Amino acid sequence: MQVFSILRKNQRFGNLEKCTFCVDSLIFLGFIISKKGVHVDPEKIKAIQEWPTPKNVGDIRSFHGLASFYRRFVPNFSTLASPLNELVKKNVEFIWGEKQERAFLALKDKLTHTPLLALPDFPRTFELECDASGVGIGAVFNPHGSYTPLPVANSPWVDISMDFILGLPKTQRGMDSIFVIVERFSKMAHFIPCHKIDDASNIARLFFKQVVRLHGLPKTIVSDRDTKFLSHFWKTFWSRLETKLLFSTTCHPQTDGKIEVVNRSLSTMLRAVLKGNHKSWDEYLLHIEFAYNRVVHKTTKISPFEVVYGFNPLTPLDLIPLPDSSHFFL
């Protein structure tokens, strides 16, 4: 209504064919605009994701021109792109080396996993961050403090985080990755073996089979900017279920530190249990998950099991009868 009031006051008119009403976000000039801020359009980023390795100076200039359109989303863009810029200088032979390949892949990764640009909290103190290195010069005016924090959970299995552990040895069942789900209130976790090539529909099926049947649907899901989580299917699917998707900040895992800590703990437990038998790790995941959820968490001072269910489940050790004290003599 405020927009209409301003239009009426200034005697301005809108073309209905070009107007969109009652939406949470819209695409404008290659950007997605919402009340939270500005984000890149995933459809535009596809060209960057699929860009082949440059073969000549013209290829570098084309890639650099496309990447520069979104440079405001990438901190230290000039520094990252400097190895590529070296090859477009006059009288420089085109030799694509390891340094250029790293820069090319780094830019593609940064541009594929861009953060959300939001308006700062203006009452806060601002800091001027400067760079005047040999490969770049510039300055950024930032508000003091950390990135925008994720919402704090207040009940079990309402707010969750999810991530993948990739690059594991392929098991006899063909599993090579772990789908990790962490509940942000109780700290309970589920570790689900999966395949790296699983698409968003397969991951959604796994989630319903292993999590929703036990705990119901969450209200929010926090994840990184994996292509599965950015896909049209994934976003549409959860939108229809009225589950809100939140994305952690690229190159700043502290924004979703809970799941990063769980991933490290899971990796440590796997190494301790497997003892070199790397091709059977998927058979141990259920036991590791049970042990993880039964241990007292340092934040809550009780186990995730107890937070969710109100009690700790019995273990085989609890079922072993204690020896009769009368059999022992001093």
FIBAVO-488983 format. One line per field, with one value per residue (C-alpha): residue in three letters; x, y negated, z; residue number from 1. Coordinates in pm, 1 decimal, always signed. Layout:
REM residues N
resn = c(ALA  ...) .
east = c(X  ...) .
north = c(Y  ...) .
up = c(Z  ...) .
resi = c(NUM  ...) .
REM end
This chain:
REM residues 330
resn = c(MET  GLN  VAL  PHE  SER  ILE  LEU  ARG  LYS  ASN  GLN  ARG  PHE  GLY  ASN  LEU  GLU  LYS  CYS  THR  PHE  CYS  VAL  ASP  SER  LEU  ILE  PHE  LEU  GLY  PHE  ILE  ILE  SER  LYS  LYS  GLY  VAL  HIS  VAL  ASP  PRO  GLU  LYS  ILE  LYS  ALA  ILE  GLN  GLU  TRP  PRO  THR  PRO  LYS  ASN  VAL  GLY  ASP  ILE  ARG  SER  PHE  HIS  GLY  LEU  ALA  SER  PHE  TYR  ARG  ARG  PHE  VAL  PRO  ASN  PHE  SER  THR  LEU  ALA  SER  PRO  LEU  ASN  GLU  LEU  VAL  LYS  LYS  ASN  VAL  GLU  PHE  ILE  TRP  GLY  GLU  LYS  GLN  GLU  ARG  ALA  PHE  LEU  ALA  LEU  LYS  ASP  LYS  LEU  THR  HIS  THR  PRO  LEU  LEU  ALA  LEU  PRO  ASP  PHE  PRO  ARG  THR  PHE  GLU  LEU  GLU  CYS  ASP  ALA  SER  GLY  VAL  GLY  ILE  GLY  ALA  VAL  PHE  ASN  PRO  HIS  GLY  SER  TYR  THR  PRO  LEU  PRO  VAL  ALA  ASN  SER  PRO  TRP  VAL  ASP  ILE  SER  MET  ASP  PHE  ILE  LEU  GLY  LEU  PRO  LYS  THR  GLN  ARG  GLY  MET  ASP  SER  ILE  PHE  VAL  ILE  VAL  GLU  ARG  PHE  SER  LYS  MET  ALA  HIS  PHE  ILE  PRO  CYS  HIS  LYS  ILE  ASP  ASP  ALA  SER  ASN  ILE  ALA  ARG  LEU  PHE  PHE  LYS  GLN  VAL  VAL  ARG  LEU  HIS  GLY  LEU  PRO  LYS  THR  ILE  VAL  SER  ASP  ARG  ASP  THR  LYS  PHE  LEU  SER  HIS  PHE  TRP  LYS  THR  PHE  TRP  SER  ARG  LEU  GLU  THR  LYS  LEU  LEU  PHE  SER  THR  THR  CYS  HIS  PRO  GLN  THR  ASP  GLY  LYS  ILE  GLU  VAL  VAL  ASN  ARG  SER  LEU  SER  THR  MET  LEU  ARG  ALA  VAL  LEU  LYS  GLY  ASN  HIS  LYS  SER  TRP  ASP  GLU  TYR  LEU  LEU  HIS  ILE  GLU  PHE  ALA  TYR  ASN  ARG  VAL  VAL  HIS  LYS  THR  THR  LYS  ILE  SER  PRO  PHE  GLU  VAL  VAL  TYR  GLY  PHE  ASN  PRO  LEU  THR  PRO  LEU  ASP  LEU  ILE  PRO  LEU  PRO  ASP  SER  SER  HIS  PHE  PHE  LEU) .
east = c(+0.0  +291.9  +408.0  +62.6  +48.4  +382.2  +275.4  -51.8  +118.8  +366.0  +109.2  +304.6  +155.6  +260.8  +216.0  +17.4  +185.0  +522.8  +416.4  +418.5  +223.7  +216.6  +544.1  +832.8  +1101.4  +1149.3  +1416.6  +1550.0  +1843.1  +2012.3  +1953.8  +1697.3  +1555.0  +1374.7  +1311.8  +1628.8  +1852.9  +2002.6  +2119.6  +2245.8  +2006.2  +2096.6  +1998.1  +2262.1  +2523.4  +2477.9  +2688.3  +2971.7  +2940.4  +2961.9  +3232.6  +3516.7  +3883.4  +3999.6  +4215.6  +4321.1  +4315.0  +3968.6  +3827.1  +3976.6  +3830.9  +3487.6  +3492.3  +3628.8  +3361.4  +3083.0  +3234.2  +3286.2  +2910.2  +2876.7  +3208.7  +3035.6  +2939.8  +3301.2  +3540.7  +3890.1  +3772.2  +4066.5  +4318.8  +4157.6  +4146.9  +4503.7  +4659.9  +4408.4  +4471.8  +4843.4  +4771.7  +4575.6  +4861.2  +5044.7  +5349.0  +5272.2  +5271.4  +4953.3  +5057.8  +4776.6  +4944.6  +4850.4  +4820.7  +4567.6  +4371.1  +4342.5  +4225.7  +3973.5  +3824.4  +3826.3  +3629.4  +3378.7  +3333.3  +3295.9  +3046.8  +2849.5  +2823.1  +2767.6  +2636.8  +2325.3  +2385.8  +2169.7  +2136.1  +2359.0  +2245.1  +2320.0  +2324.9  +2624.6  +2986.3  +3136.9  +3494.4  +3689.5  +3870.7  +4142.7  +4357.5  +4655.2  +4851.2  +5052.8  +4759.7  +4460.3  +4348.7  +4017.9  +3822.6  +3503.7  +3293.2  +3166.7  +2962.1  +3160.5  +3092.0  +3010.7  +2784.1  +2408.3  +2351.8  +2114.5  +1793.1  +1811.1  +1607.9  +1355.3  +1208.5  +1319.8  +1309.5  +1174.8  +1505.1  +1763.5  +2091.6  +2210.8  +2536.7  +2732.4  +3060.0  +3206.8  +3511.0  +3474.4  +3589.3  +3314.4  +3159.1  +3031.9  +2685.3  +2826.0  +2796.2  +3058.4  +2905.7  +2720.8  +2409.6  +2436.4  +2129.1  +2163.1  +1871.6  +1969.5  +1787.5  +1867.9  +2188.3  +2054.1  +2202.0  +2124.9  +2400.0  +2263.2  +2485.0  +2424.7  +2584.0  +2764.7  +2563.2  +2226.3  +2018.4  +1784.3  +1485.8  +1682.0  +1803.8  +1446.5  +1334.9  +1610.0  +1514.3  +1149.6  +1240.8  +1495.9  +1392.6  +1036.6  +887.6  +1044.8  +1026.8  +788.9  +858.9  +1094.7  +1008.3  +1358.4  +1647.2  +1997.4  +2246.1  +2540.7  +2501.5  +2545.4  +2391.7  +2137.7  +2012.2  +2001.4  +1811.7  +1465.8  +1320.0  +1456.6  +1337.2  +993.6  +948.0  +1010.7  +824.3  +507.4  +556.9  +606.1  +953.1  +1192.6  +1536.1  +1833.9  +2183.6  +2509.8  +2763.3  +3026.0  +3380.1  +3243.9  +3141.6  +3097.5  +2750.9  +2652.0  +2914.7  +2697.4  +2705.0  +3074.4  +3150.7  +2934.3  +3112.8  +3449.6  +3322.2  +3178.5  +3506.9  +3697.7  +3455.5  +3474.9  +3854.6  +3844.5  +3590.0  +3709.7  +4077.7  +4174.8  +3867.2  +3758.2  +3515.3  +3261.3  +3207.1  +2837.2  +2773.4  +2895.6  +2699.9  +2394.1  +2611.2  +2803.4  +2478.1  +2338.9  +2657.4  +2669.5  +2308.3  +2347.2  +2652.4  +2596.5  +2634.3  +2845.9  +2592.7  +2271.8  +2442.2  +2225.9  +2224.4  +2033.0  +1822.5  +1716.5  +1630.3  +1402.2  +1254.8  +1301.9  +1518.9  +1839.4  +1795.4  +1955.2  +2277.0  +2411.1  +2624.2  +2310.4  +2166.9  +2469.4  +2390.9  +2629.4  +2828.8  +2707.7  +2917.9  +2913.7  +3150.8  +3424.5  +3639.4  +3888.1) .
north = c(+0.0  -232.0  -191.3  -279.1  -586.1  -711.3  -650.6  -837.5  -1125.0  -1173.2  -1098.7  -802.4  -502.9  -141.0  +89.2  +388.5  +620.7  +534.3  +530.4  +814.9  +796.2  +994.4  +1185.7  +1242.7  +1190.1  +1096.9  +1119.9  +783.9  +730.8  +1059.1  +1028.3  +1175.7  +899.5  +981.1  +817.6  +988.8  +834.2  +904.2  +1239.5  +1362.2  +1534.8  +1909.2  +1929.6  +1669.8  +1852.8  +2172.2  +2023.4  +1964.8  +2316.6  +2473.6  +2242.0  +2449.5  +2387.8  +2085.7  +2172.4  +1821.6  +1456.2  +1404.7  +1683.1  +1522.1  +1182.0  +1334.0  +1521.8  +1222.5  +996.2  +1230.7  +1289.3  +916.2  +858.6  +1026.0  +910.0  +718.4  +1057.8  +1183.0  +1032.6  +967.2  +1030.9  +845.2  +1041.0  +1373.1  +1282.3  +1145.3  +1468.0  +1449.6  +1079.8  +1149.8  +1344.3  +1063.4  +812.4  +707.8  +908.3  +1187.7  +1542.8  +1738.4  +2022.2  +2170.1  +2298.2  +2429.8  +2077.9  +1978.6  +2301.3  +2243.4  +1885.0  +1994.2  +2265.5  +2035.8  +1767.1  +2023.0  +2156.2  +1810.5  +1701.1  +2024.2  +1988.3  +1616.8  +1463.3  +1254.0  +878.8  +717.3  +366.6  +312.4  +213.5  -157.5  -245.1  -11.8  -125.4  -93.5  +0.3  -85.1  +223.3  +133.8  +329.2  +182.4  +494.7  +548.3  +710.9  +512.7  +186.8  +95.1  +38.1  +167.8  -4.5  +272.0  +268.0  +387.7  +743.7  +1083.9  +1186.7  +1199.8  +1495.1  +1781.3  +1798.9  +1974.0  +2294.6  +2324.7  +2676.9  +3017.4  +3095.3  +2759.2  +2606.5  +2832.5  +2813.6  +3045.8  +3107.8  +3376.0  +3550.6  +3637.4  +3819.1  +4136.9  +4479.8  +4657.1  +4937.2  +5274.0  +5118.7  +4836.3  +4563.9  +4287.8  +3998.8  +3924.1  +3707.3  +3537.3  +3388.4  +3204.2  +3078.5  +2736.9  +2747.5  +3094.0  +3142.0  +3482.5  +3604.9  +3856.9  +3997.8  +4138.3  +4314.0  +4191.0  +4142.7  +3830.5  +3835.5  +3834.8  +3542.4  +3322.5  +3555.3  +3853.8  +3651.3  +3539.7  +3903.9  +4004.5  +3722.1  +3829.8  +4194.7  +4144.0  +3820.8  +3705.4  +4043.8  +4005.8  +3633.7  +3469.6  +3172.0  +2891.8  +2523.2  +2417.1  +2593.6  +2446.2  +2566.8  +2453.7  +2352.3  +2697.4  +2724.1  +2975.3  +2721.6  +2441.7  +2645.1  +2544.0  +2876.2  +2840.2  +2481.6  +2547.8  +2869.3  +2709.3  +2392.1  +2594.6  +2757.7  +2409.0  +2495.8  +2201.3  +2254.2  +2065.9  +2069.9  +2030.0  +1771.2  +1886.7  +1918.6  +1851.4  +2191.4  +2034.5  +1924.7  +2290.4  +2408.8  +2679.0  +2905.9  +2838.6  +2959.8  +3269.6  +3346.7  +3336.4  +3557.9  +3807.1  +3823.4  +3887.2  +4161.8  +4329.7  +4341.4  +4489.0  +4758.2  +4864.3  +4918.3  +4939.6  +5129.2  +4832.8  +5008.9  +5100.0  +4760.9  +4753.9  +5061.4  +4874.2  +4550.9  +4667.3  +4760.6  +4432.0  +4235.8  +4413.5  +4349.2  +3983.1  +3914.6  +4088.2  +3892.0  +3588.2  +3268.2  +2995.6  +2723.7  +2883.0  +3090.5  +3388.6  +3620.4  +3543.1  +3853.9  +3715.3  +3373.0  +3523.3  +3827.1  +3745.5  +4049.1  +4220.7  +4554.9  +4865.6  +5002.2  +5359.7  +5262.6  +5164.9  +5514.0  +5701.7  +5815.9  +5687.4  +5956.8  +6062.6  +5879.8  +6191.1  +6361.7  +6115.4  +6138.6  +5889.3) .
up = c(+0.0  +67.7  -293.1  -425.0  -200.8  -332.3  -693.9  -639.2  -459.0  -744.1  -1016.8  -1150.6  -1330.3  -1361.5  -1660.7  -1531.0  -1782.8  -1632.8  -1267.0  -1016.8  -691.4  -364.3  -412.4  -169.8  -435.0  -799.8  -1068.0  -1185.6  -1425.0  -1334.4  -959.4  -722.1  -501.1  -176.1  +160.1  +285.1  +22.0  -321.0  -455.0  -790.2  -1028.5  -1031.5  -1399.3  -1484.1  -1277.6  -1481.8  -1761.4  -1514.6  -1371.3  -1717.1  -1855.6  -2009.7  -1938.2  -2145.3  -2446.1  -2546.6  -2443.7  -2591.4  -2373.2  -2062.8  -2149.3  -2208.1  -1878.5  -1688.8  -1834.7  -1728.2  -1383.5  -1326.0  -1350.8  -1008.9  -863.4  -581.8  -433.9  -423.7  -167.1  -307.6  -663.7  -822.0  -616.9  -708.6  -1078.1  -1096.4  -1239.8  -1526.6  -1583.3  -1627.7  -1948.0  -2117.1  -2093.2  -2409.1  -2515.3  -2266.7  -2402.9  -2332.2  -2100.6  -1893.2  -1578.5  -1237.5  -1096.3  -1362.7  -1319.1  -943.5  -998.8  -1263.3  -1039.6  -735.0  -919.2  -1047.1  -694.2  -539.4  -801.9  -771.2  -392.4  -351.8  -26.8  +14.4  +1.8  +269.2  +403.3  +707.8  +1053.9  +1019.7  +1394.5  +1437.2  +1414.7  +1065.4  +976.3  +661.5  +529.8  +278.5  +33.5  -150.0  -240.3  -556.0  -736.1  -616.4  -464.2  -304.7  +13.9  +173.7  +437.1  +668.5  +989.8  +1289.1  +1402.7  +1256.3  +973.0  +1024.9  +1261.4  +1194.0  +1399.5  +1737.7  +1762.0  +2046.9  +2011.6  +1874.5  +1503.7  +1396.3  +1279.4  +1117.3  +927.9  +653.7  +471.7  +286.2  +361.4  +21.2  -112.0  +94.5  -32.7  -226.6  -22.5  -143.9  -173.2  -386.4  -120.4  -134.9  +66.0  +390.1  +414.4  +756.0  +926.9  +1259.3  +1468.7  +1600.2  +1936.0  +2075.4  +1867.4  +1756.3  +1427.6  +1155.7  +932.4  +606.6  +347.7  -6.7  -348.3  -462.1  -785.8  -604.8  -728.9  -525.1  -571.6  -437.2  -139.2  -64.4  -79.9  +164.5  +398.2  +410.5  +455.0  +731.7  +906.9  +835.9  +928.0  +1274.2  +1345.7  +1099.5  +874.5  +982.9  +962.9  +853.6  +679.7  +691.3  +430.7  +225.6  -137.9  -288.7  -635.3  -499.6  -246.5  -504.1  -764.7  -881.6  -764.2  -410.5  -367.1  -517.7  -320.2  +18.9  -72.9  -126.8  +213.2  +364.7  +492.7  +482.5  +326.9  +474.4  +328.7  +516.9  +406.1  +158.8  +297.0  +644.7  +791.6  +1137.1  +1023.9  +1045.1  +1291.0  +1448.4  +1146.3  +1082.4  +1436.0  +1384.6  +1057.5  +1233.3  +1515.8  +1267.1  +1074.7  +1398.5  +1506.3  +1165.6  +1176.9  +1527.7  +1438.2  +1092.9  +1176.0  +809.9  +686.2  +476.8  +242.3  +509.0  +671.1  +574.8  +794.8  +1102.2  +1055.3  +1252.3  +1551.5  +1533.9  +1510.0  +1817.2  +2016.1  +1911.1  +2009.9  +2347.8  +2465.4  +2689.8  +2487.3  +2646.5  +2553.1  +2682.4  +2959.2  +2856.5  +2555.7  +2233.4  +2300.0  +2637.3  +2493.9  +2228.6  +2408.1  +2776.4  +2851.9  +2744.9  +2562.5  +2707.2  +2562.3  +2567.7  +2868.3  +3060.7  +3006.8  +3141.4  +3499.5  +3763.6  +3946.6  +4292.2  +4552.1  +4773.8  +4531.1  +4612.8  +4922.9  +5056.7) .
resi = c(1  2  3  4  5  6  7  8  9  10  11  12  13  14  15  16  17  18  19  20  21  22  23  24  25  26  27  28  29  30  31  32  33  34  35  36  37  38  39  40  41  42  43  44  45  46  47  48  49  50  51  52  53  54  55  56  57  58  59  60  61  62  63  64  65  66  67  68  69  70  71  72  73  74  75  76  77  78  79  80  81  82  83  84  85  86  87  88  89  90  91  92  93  94  95  96  97  98  99  100  101  102  103  104  105  106  107  108  109  110  111  112  113  114  115  116  117  118  119  120  121  122  123  124  125  126  127  128  129  130  131  132  133  134  135  136  137  138  139  140  141  142  143  144  145  146  147  148  149  150  151  152  153  154  155  156  157  158  159  160  161  162  163  164  165  166  167  168  169  170  171  172  173  174  175  176  177  178  179  180  181  182  183  184  185  186  187  188  189  190  191  192  193  194  195  196  197  198  199  200  201  202  203  204  205  206  207  208  209  210  211  212  213  214  215  216  217  218  219  220  221  222  223  224  225  226  227  228  229  230  231  232  233  234  235  236  237  238  239  240  241  242  243  244  245  246  247  248  249  250  251  252  253  254  255  256  257  258  259  260  261  262  263  264  265  266  267  268  269  270  271  272  273  274  275  276  277  278  279  280  281  282  283  284  285  286  287  288  289  290  291  292  293  294  295  296  297  298  299  300  301  302  303  304  305  306  307  308  309  310  311  312  313  314  315  316  317  318  319  320  321  322  323  324  325  326  327  328  329  330) .
REM end
